[in-house]
Amino acid sequence: MGFYQKKSNDIVAFDHCPVLHRKIQGVIEGMRPVLSESVQGIRSIELHAPGNDCILQVKVKGGNKNRIMGIMENMCRDLPLSGISFVNQGERKRDYVQGSRYCTYSLNIQGREIRLSTSFGEFIQANTRVNEALVSHVYELAQGSGSLLDLYCGSGNFSIPLSLTASDVTAVEMSSSLVSQGKFNAKKNRAGKVEFRAMDAHKAVLSFLDERKSFSTIVLDPPREGAKQVAEILPGLKAERIIYISCNPTTLARDLKPLVKAGYKLKNLRLFDMFPQTYHIESVVCLER
């Protein structure tokens, strides 16, 4: 295990990574002798440790299933893992789980601890410390909101904390698995004012326009390609405030144009260094009508 050498497919091994979560560092050290046994068929290994839990997913294709399962059992017993998910892609992607398939991370917002659970295939921010600062900032911008719309909501990273300040929150996410996780997280945190909807963001906004539904605040955190179609029709909801979180300044600039043209003014811009020592930057823009 290691990093790809720049402009190459060669792997440069490492003993220690100074920015890696200590739990993941410990698991990797324990996995080295296992992988040196030339386990056949492993396609990918994924580790999640946003908090105190650490879960591992191994995807294989072919290989000796019983042998690999035995190795997984030993790893679950010997390494600091909460659970292992073993996916055999040759068996219609059948999933075998030992221990837990979820891990938990916490956000401290206005003195209240919010605990969110996540699993494999679900998007979360990798830098949990900066994520907490990011969510706290969005919370401050959204204070005093009436009805709030959260687009591209994931499993509730913003929706659930924002339910502490808004009168009610409508959370929209295309992934049904993330919506299910969001509902679970809302129930766990007793966030009764959050309604999760499994919908495409563009279709959801069109639906709200047809219903003549209005929101006082809209929060959106789209993927890197941005929200071009959504931004063009978003002013129709007549929100007093739009908070746009972006990991791509280029698509952010493009999407702000129709909002500014519709009469919104940029009131606040803050940058968050989610990935230190890279050129990636997380931007939070607040606009008011």
KAFENSUL-V556343 format. One record per residue. RES is the residue in one letter. SS is DSSP state (2 for helix, 1 for strand, 0 for the rest). OMEGA is omega in radians with two decimals (NA if undefined). D_LAST is the distance of its C-alpha to the last C-alpha in whole Angstrom. Layout:
res	ss	omega	d_last
RES	SS	OMEGA	D_LAST
RES	SS	OMEGA	D_LAST
This chain:
res	ss	omega	d_last
M	0	3.14	51
G	1	3.11	49
F	1	3.00	47
Y	1	3.03	47
Q	0	-3.08	48
K	0	3.13	46
K	0	-3.08	46
S	0	2.99	49
N	0	3.10	50
D	0	-3.11	52
I	1	3.11	51
V	1	-3.11	52
A	1	3.09	53
F	0	3.09	51
D	0	-3.06	53
H	0	3.08	50
C	0	-3.02	46
P	0	3.13	44
V	0	-3.10	41
L	0	3.09	42
H	0	-3.03	42
R	2	3.12	45
K	2	3.14	46
I	2	3.10	45
Q	2	3.13	47
G	2	3.14	50
V	2	-3.14	50
I	2	3.12	50
E	2	3.14	53
G	2	-3.11	55
M	2	-3.07	54
R	2	-3.14	56
P	2	3.12	59
V	2	-3.11	58
L	2	3.13	57
S	0	3.08	60
E	0	3.13	62
S	0	3.07	61
V	0	-3.07	59
Q	0	2.94	59
G	0	-3.12	56
I	1	-3.14	53
R	1	-3.14	50
S	1	3.07	47
I	1	-3.12	47
E	1	3.14	43
L	1	3.04	43
H	1	3.05	40
A	0	-3.14	40
P	0	3.13	37
G	0	-3.13	38
N	0	3.13	42
D	0	3.03	43
C	0	3.11	44
I	1	-3.04	44
L	1	3.01	46
Q	1	3.10	46
V	1	3.08	49
K	1	3.14	49
V	1	3.01	52
K	0	-3.05	54
G	0	-3.11	57
G	0	-3.13	59
N	0	-3.05	61
K	2	-3.08	59
N	2	3.14	61
R	2	-3.13	62
I	2	3.10	58
M	2	3.10	58
G	2	3.11	60
I	2	3.13	59
M	2	3.12	55
E	2	3.13	57
N	2	3.13	59
M	2	3.13	55
C	2	-3.13	54
R	2	-2.97	57
D	2	-3.06	57
L	0	-3.12	53
P	0	-3.11	51
L	0	3.04	49
S	0	3.14	47
G	1	3.10	48
I	1	3.01	49
S	1	-3.10	47
F	1	-3.09	50
V	1	3.07	49
N	1	-3.07	52
Q	0	3.08	50
G	0	3.14	54
E	0	-3.09	54
R	0	3.12	50
K	0	3.13	48
R	1	-3.01	50
D	1	3.05	49
Y	1	-3.08	51
V	1	2.98	50
Q	1	-3.07	51
G	1	-3.06	50
S	0	3.02	46
R	0	-3.12	44
Y	0	2.95	41
C	1	-2.99	40
T	1	2.98	37
Y	1	-3.05	35
S	1	3.00	33
L	1	3.06	30
N	1	-3.08	30
I	1	3.11	27
Q	0	3.09	27
G	0	3.12	31
R	1	3.12	31
E	1	3.07	32
I	1	-3.09	31
R	1	-3.10	33
L	1	3.13	32
S	1	3.14	35
T	1	3.13	35
S	0	-3.09	38
F	0	-3.13	39
G	0	3.13	37
E	0	-3.09	34
F	0	2.91	31
I	0	3.06	30
Q	0	-3.06	29
A	0	-3.09	33
N	0	-2.99	32
T	2	-3.14	32
R	2	3.11	32
V	2	3.10	29
N	2	3.11	27
E	2	3.09	27
A	2	3.13	26
L	2	-3.13	23
V	2	3.12	22
S	2	3.14	23
H	2	3.11	20
V	2	3.09	17
Y	2	3.14	19
E	2	3.14	18
L	2	-3.05	14
A	2	-3.08	14
Q	0	3.11	16
G	0	-3.13	16
S	0	2.97	14
G	0	3.08	15
S	1	-3.04	16
L	1	3.08	15
L	1	3.11	16
D	1	3.14	18
L	1	-3.06	19
Y	0	-2.92	22
C	0	-3.09	23
G	0	-3.12	26
S	0	2.99	28
G	0	-3.11	26
N	0	3.07	25
F	0	-3.01	22
S	2	-3.03	22
I	2	3.04	25
P	2	-3.10	24
L	2	3.09	20
S	0	3.10	22
L	0	-3.09	23
T	0	-3.12	20
A	0	3.11	18
S	0	3.02	20
D	1	-3.08	20
V	1	2.98	20
T	1	-3.04	20
A	1	-3.06	22
V	1	-3.13	22
E	1	-3.10	25
M	0	-3.08	27
S	0	-3.13	30
S	2	3.13	32
S	2	3.09	34
L	2	3.09	31
V	2	3.10	30
S	2	3.12	33
Q	2	3.11	33
G	2	3.10	30
K	2	3.10	31
F	2	3.13	34
N	2	3.13	32
A	2	3.14	30
K	2	-3.12	33
K	2	-3.12	35
N	0	3.14	32
R	0	3.11	32
A	0	-3.02	28
G	0	-3.05	29
K	0	-3.11	25
V	1	3.05	25
E	1	3.13	25
F	1	3.10	26
R	1	3.10	26
A	1	-3.09	28
M	0	2.94	26
D	0	-3.04	25
A	2	-3.13	21
H	2	3.12	21
K	2	3.14	23
A	2	-3.14	21
V	2	3.08	18
L	2	3.12	20
S	2	3.13	22
F	2	3.10	19
L	2	3.10	18
D	2	-3.14	21
E	0	-3.04	21
R	0	3.12	18
K	0	-3.14	17
S	0	3.11	14
F	0	3.10	12
S	0	3.14	10
T	1	3.04	10
I	1	3.07	12
V	1	3.06	14
L	1	-3.13	16
D	0	-3.05	19
P	0	3.05	21
P	0	-3.01	24
R	0	-3.13	25
E	0	3.06	25
G	0	-3.04	21
A	0	-3.02	19
K	2	-3.12	19
Q	2	-3.12	19
V	2	-3.09	17
A	2	-3.10	14
E	2	-3.10	15
I	2	-3.07	15
L	2	3.14	12
P	2	3.14	9
G	2	3.12	12
L	2	3.03	11
K	0	3.07	8
A	0	3.09	7
E	0	-3.00	5
R	1	3.04	6
I	1	3.11	8
I	1	-3.05	12
Y	1	3.08	14
I	1	-3.05	18
S	1	3.03	20
C	0	-3.11	23
N	0	-3.11	23
P	2	-3.11	22
T	2	3.14	23
T	2	3.07	21
L	2	-3.14	18
A	2	3.13	18
R	2	-3.06	18
D	2	3.13	16
L	2	-3.07	13
K	2	-3.14	14
P	2	3.12	13
L	2	3.12	9
V	2	3.12	9
K	2	-3.13	11
A	0	3.06	9
G	0	3.09	6
Y	0	-3.14	4
K	1	3.12	6
L	1	-3.08	9
K	1	-3.04	10
N	1	3.06	13
L	1	3.08	16
R	1	-3.14	19
L	1	3.13	22
F	1	-3.09	25
D	0	-3.06	28
M	0	-3.10	29
F	0	-3.10	32
P	0	3.12	34
Q	0	2.97	36
T	0	3.12	34
Y	0	-3.13	32
H	0	3.13	29
I	0	3.08	26
E	1	-3.11	23
S	1	3.03	20
V	1	-3.13	17
V	1	3.05	13
C	1	3.10	10
L	1	3.09	7
E	1	-3.10	4
R	0	NA	0
